[in-house]
Amino acid sequence: MPVDVTSLPVDTTHELYTELRMKALAQRDVAATGTCPYDLDVLYQFWSHFLIRNFNSSMYSEFRRLATSDASERHNTTGMDNLIKYYSESLASTFPTRDHIIHDFVGVVKLEGAKGNRPAFRQLKAAWTNGALNIKNRKKISGMLEDEIKTELDA
């Protein structure tokens, strides 16, 4: 379905997803370590919002793969920040989240360990304590967490 560009703000540009993705990945290939090119940042933001209501397994897999690769190999957390935001919003949505998405999020929380910045844990704790978690998602997460993490969430 075409986008009605008359309803968009004046300074908004319109670009096909395939074109944005191609440009973003090309920029990523030549980007300096520790940086995130503008179009890649936009692509990460797009994925974090789009996948909530329009889940696509291959798109999610690419999002997750690139975000984790950027964080570990390129010392850039932009992708992981958006992936964690996606997990948080997915868990808070009214729809039950797919088990493998919850498993992936819990895996990120566990990889962060017990010290340091821990953005995934902070997002999980915020949702856990403010009641934003869908009850089915909360039960699924609880079943995947060790007692130490559950205790820390309840503290």
C-alpha positions as CSV (number, residue, x, y, z in Angstrom):
1,M,0.0,0.0,0.0
2,P,1.5,3.3,-1.0
3,V,2.3,5.9,1.7
4,D,0.1,9.1,1.6
5,V,2.9,11.6,1.6
6,T,0.5,14.5,1.9
7,S,-0.2,13.5,5.6
8,L,3.6,13.4,6.5
9,P,5.4,16.4,7.9
10,V,6.9,18.7,5.3
11,D,10.5,17.9,6.2
12,T,9.9,14.1,5.9
13,T,11.5,12.1,3.1
14,H,10.1,8.9,1.7
15,E,12.4,6.0,0.9
16,L,11.7,2.4,0.2
17,Y,12.8,-0.1,2.9
18,T,14.9,-2.0,0.4
19,E,16.8,1.1,-0.6
20,L,17.3,2.2,3.0
21,R,18.5,-1.2,4.0
22,M,20.9,-1.4,1.0
23,K,22.4,2.0,1.8
24,A,22.6,1.3,5.5
25,L,24.5,-1.9,5.0
26,A,26.9,-0.4,2.5
27,Q,27.6,2.5,5.0
28,R,28.1,-0.1,7.7
29,D,30.7,-1.9,5.7
30,V,32.9,1.2,5.5
31,A,32.2,2.8,8.9
32,A,34.9,3.4,11.4
33,T,34.9,1.3,14.5
34,G,32.8,2.8,17.2
35,T,30.5,4.7,14.8
36,C,27.0,4.1,13.5
37,P,26.2,5.7,10.1
38,Y,23.1,7.7,10.0
39,D,21.2,5.4,7.7
40,L,22.1,2.4,9.8
41,D,20.8,4.2,12.9
42,V,17.5,4.9,11.0
43,L,17.3,1.2,10.0
44,Y,17.8,0.1,13.6
45,Q,15.1,2.5,14.7
46,F,12.8,1.3,11.9
47,W,13.2,-2.3,12.9
48,S,12.6,-1.6,16.6
49,H,9.2,-0.1,15.8
50,F,8.1,-2.0,12.8
51,L,8.6,-5.5,14.2
52,I,6.3,-4.8,17.2
53,R,3.2,-4.9,15.0
54,N,4.5,-6.5,11.8
55,F,6.8,-9.3,13.0
56,N,9.0,-10.9,10.3
57,S,11.4,-13.7,11.3
58,S,14.1,-12.9,8.7
59,M,14.0,-9.2,9.4
60,Y,14.2,-9.8,13.2
61,S,17.1,-12.3,12.6
62,E,19.0,-9.7,10.6
63,F,18.3,-7.0,13.2
64,R,19.6,-9.2,16.0
65,R,22.6,-10.5,14.1
66,L,23.8,-7.0,13.1
67,A,23.1,-5.4,16.5
68,T,25.0,-8.1,18.4
69,S,27.8,-8.1,15.8
70,D,28.1,-4.3,16.0
71,A,28.2,-4.4,19.8
72,S,30.9,-7.1,20.0
73,E,33.1,-6.4,16.9
74,R,32.5,-2.8,16.1
75,H,32.2,-1.4,19.6
76,N,29.0,0.4,18.7
77,T,25.9,-0.1,20.9
78,T,23.3,1.7,18.7
79,G,21.9,-1.5,17.3
80,M,21.8,-3.2,20.7
81,D,20.1,-0.2,22.3
82,N,17.4,-0.4,19.6
83,L,17.2,-4.2,20.0
84,I,16.7,-3.9,23.7
85,K,14.1,-1.2,23.1
86,Y,12.3,-3.6,20.7
87,Y,12.4,-6.4,23.4
88,S,11.0,-4.0,26.0
89,E,8.2,-2.8,23.8
90,S,7.4,-6.3,22.6
91,L,7.1,-7.6,26.1
92,A,4.8,-4.7,27.1
93,S,2.5,-5.1,24.1
94,T,-0.9,-6.6,24.5
95,F,0.0,-9.5,22.4
96,P,2.0,-12.4,23.9
97,T,5.6,-12.3,22.7
98,R,7.0,-15.3,20.8
99,D,9.0,-17.7,23.0
100,H,12.2,-17.3,21.0
101,I,12.1,-13.5,21.3
102,I,11.8,-13.8,25.1
103,H,14.6,-16.4,25.1
104,D,16.8,-14.0,23.1
105,F,16.1,-11.1,25.5
106,V,16.7,-13.2,28.6
107,G,20.0,-14.3,26.9
108,V,21.0,-10.7,26.5
109,V,20.2,-10.0,30.2
110,K,22.3,-13.0,31.3
111,L,25.2,-12.0,29.1
112,E,25.4,-8.6,30.8
113,G,26.3,-10.3,34.0
114,A,25.8,-8.8,37.4
115,K,28.0,-5.7,37.0
116,G,28.4,-2.7,34.7
117,N,25.9,-0.7,32.7
118,R,23.3,-3.5,32.1
119,P,20.8,-1.8,29.8
120,A,18.8,-4.9,29.1
121,F,18.5,-5.7,32.8
122,R,17.4,-2.1,33.5
123,Q,14.7,-2.4,30.8
124,L,13.5,-5.7,32.2
125,K,13.5,-4.4,35.8
126,A,11.5,-1.3,34.8
127,A,8.9,-3.4,33.0
128,W,8.9,-6.0,35.9
129,T,8.3,-3.4,38.6
130,N,5.9,-1.0,36.9
131,G,3.4,-3.6,35.8
132,A,4.0,-3.0,32.1
133,L,4.7,-6.7,31.3
134,N,1.9,-8.7,29.7
135,I,1.2,-11.4,32.4
136,K,1.9,-14.2,29.9
137,N,5.2,-12.7,29.0
138,R,6.1,-12.3,32.7
139,K,5.4,-16.0,33.4
140,K,7.5,-17.0,30.4
141,I,10.4,-14.8,31.5
142,S,10.2,-16.0,35.1
143,G,10.6,-19.6,33.9
144,M,13.8,-18.7,32.1
145,L,15.5,-16.7,34.8
146,E,17.8,-18.0,37.5
147,D,16.8,-17.3,41.1
148,E,19.6,-14.6,41.5
149,I,18.2,-12.5,38.7
150,K,14.6,-12.9,39.9
151,T,15.7,-11.8,43.4
152,E,17.4,-8.8,41.9
153,L,14.3,-7.9,39.8
154,D,12.1,-8.0,42.9
155,A,14.5,-5.9,45.0
